[in-house]
């Protein structure tokens, strides 16, 4: 019996590829895996969130709502509050919200242009935005958009998805803990979550258009809301892929594409009076606070 001891080829115990190239391949593969996992977890968490009764959601935020500042007693605030709540109630009816899903309107004394919906059907709008809106059509549009978020359970879905994805990413990126690998994994999951939020915004915009048609019989004035927002955000609107909202130009184009002509209705007088007076008071307070 003959035994041979052949000479091994050179380089068998090390790779000829550059270590950085192998690292980049590993990072790319990990990113793909995290995006797929985040997508699956987000879908599952979002679906489960919609199964939670709305009454349970309301109980979760009860303590938060109780801590909100007491509604102002000024007659102009009361008049604006009642008128806006009546408009929100009509929007909810047009959108066929269930009887137990009643949105509640809150006015924020702030000069910023903002409106948002949160858990438990609570809809917030700033007096700054109320002052800037050019007509009632634009006001109905913003209320319809926020009530649509309530109807679609978007705040709860976003919360469920966010918590689930962050828990998953925290587990997966634990080995990174602030390293480049950890930041890469977390960034991949963040962009996935933001894309869901943009989809929710587009769905709310679709419902907005249907609501305007039900309210007026046409959609004239819907783009006016986004014209106001475009003027405000032109200097600091982030790139679309890093934003929770579609590009304002895209939304204006959507409204114009679905345009059915009609009359623009003036804003209710009580809302105009309240917004003007409150914004002026906020501006005066800010000026006083800046005086040394």
Secondary structure in CASP SS format (residue, H / E / C, confidence):
PFRMAT SS
TARGET T0000
AUTHOR 0000-0000-0000
METHOD secondary structure of the structure
MODEL  1
X C 1.00
X C 1.00
X C 1.00
X C 1.00
X C 1.00
X C 1.00
X C 1.00
X C 1.00
X C 1.00
X C 1.00
X C 1.00
X C 1.00
X C 1.00
X C 1.00
X C 1.00
X C 1.00
X C 1.00
X C 1.00
X H 1.00
X H 1.00
X H 1.00
X H 1.00
X H 1.00
X H 1.00
X H 1.00
X H 1.00
X H 1.00
X H 1.00
X H 1.00
X H 1.00
X H 1.00
X H 1.00
X H 1.00
X H 1.00
X H 1.00
X H 1.00
X H 1.00
X H 1.00
X H 1.00
X H 1.00
X H 1.00
X H 1.00
X H 1.00
X H 1.00
X H 1.00
X H 1.00
X H 1.00
X H 1.00
X H 1.00
X C 1.00
X C 1.00
X C 1.00
X C 1.00
X H 1.00
X H 1.00
X H 1.00
X H 1.00
X H 1.00
X H 1.00
X H 1.00
X C 1.00
X H 1.00
X H 1.00
X H 1.00
X H 1.00
X H 1.00
X C 1.00
X C 1.00
X C 1.00
X C 1.00
X C 1.00
X C 1.00
X C 1.00
X C 1.00
X H 1.00
X H 1.00
X H 1.00
X H 1.00
X H 1.00
X H 1.00
X H 1.00
X H 1.00
X H 1.00
X H 1.00
X H 1.00
X H 1.00
X H 1.00
X H 1.00
X H 1.00
X H 1.00
X H 1.00
X H 1.00
X H 1.00
X H 1.00
X C 1.00
X C 1.00
X C 1.00
X C 1.00
X C 1.00
X C 1.00
X C 1.00
X C 1.00
X C 1.00
X E 1.00
X E 1.00
X E 1.00
X E 1.00
X E 1.00
X C 1.00
X C 1.00
X C 1.00
X C 1.00
X C 1.00
X C 1.00
X E 1.00
X E 1.00
X E 1.00
X E 1.00
X H 1.00
X H 1.00
X H 1.00
X E 1.00
X E 1.00
X E 1.00
X E 1.00
X E 1.00
X H 1.00
X H 1.00
X H 1.00
X H 1.00
X H 1.00
X H 1.00
X C 1.00
X C 1.00
X C 1.00
X H 1.00
X H 1.00
X H 1.00
X H 1.00
X H 1.00
X H 1.00
X H 1.00
X H 1.00
X H 1.00
X H 1.00
X H 1.00
X H 1.00
X H 1.00
X H 1.00
X H 1.00
X H 1.00
X C 1.00
X C 1.00
X H 1.00
X H 1.00
X H 1.00
X H 1.00
X H 1.00
X H 1.00
X H 1.00
X H 1.00
X H 1.00
X H 1.00
X H 1.00
X H 1.00
X H 1.00
X H 1.00
X H 1.00
X H 1.00
X H 1.00
X H 1.00
X H 1.00
X C 1.00
X C 1.00
X C 1.00
X C 1.00
X C 1.00
X C 1.00
X C 1.00
X H 1.00
X H 1.00
X H 1.00
X H 1.00
X H 1.00
X H 1.00
X H 1.00
X H 1.00
X H 1.00
X H 1.00
X H 1.00
X H 1.00
X H 1.00
X H 1.00
X H 1.00
X H 1.00
X H 1.00
X H 1.00
X H 1.00
X H 1.00
X H 1.00
X H 1.00
X H 1.00
X H 1.00
X H 1.00
X H 1.00
X H 1.00
X H 1.00
X H 1.00
X H 1.00
X H 1.00
X H 1.00
X H 1.00
X H 1.00
X H 1.00
X H 1.00
X H 1.00
X C 1.00
X C 1.00
X C 1.00
X C 1.00
X C 1.00
X H 1.00
X H 1.00
X H 1.00
X H 1.00
X H 1.00
X H 1.00
X H 1.00
X H 1.00
X H 1.00
X H 1.00
X H 1.00
X H 1.00
X C 1.00
X C 1.00
X C 1.00
X C 1.00
X C 1.00
X C 1.00
X H 1.00
X H 1.00
X H 1.00
X C 1.00
X C 1.00
X C 1.00
X C 1.00
X C 1.00
X H 1.00
X H 1.00
X H 1.00
X H 1.00
X H 1.00
X H 1.00
X H 1.00
X H 1.00
X H 1.00
X H 1.00
X C 1.00
X C 1.00
X C 1.00
X C 1.00
X C 1.00
X C 1.00
X C 1.00
X C 1.00
X C 1.00
X C 1.00
X C 1.00
X H 1.00
X H 1.00
X H 1.00
X H 1.00
X H 1.00
X H 1.00
X H 1.00
X H 1.00
X H 1.00
X H 1.00
X H 1.00
X H 1.00
X H 1.00
X H 1.00
X H 1.00
X H 1.00
X H 1.00
X H 1.00
X H 1.00
X H 1.00
X H 1.00
X H 1.00
X C 1.00
X C 1.00
END
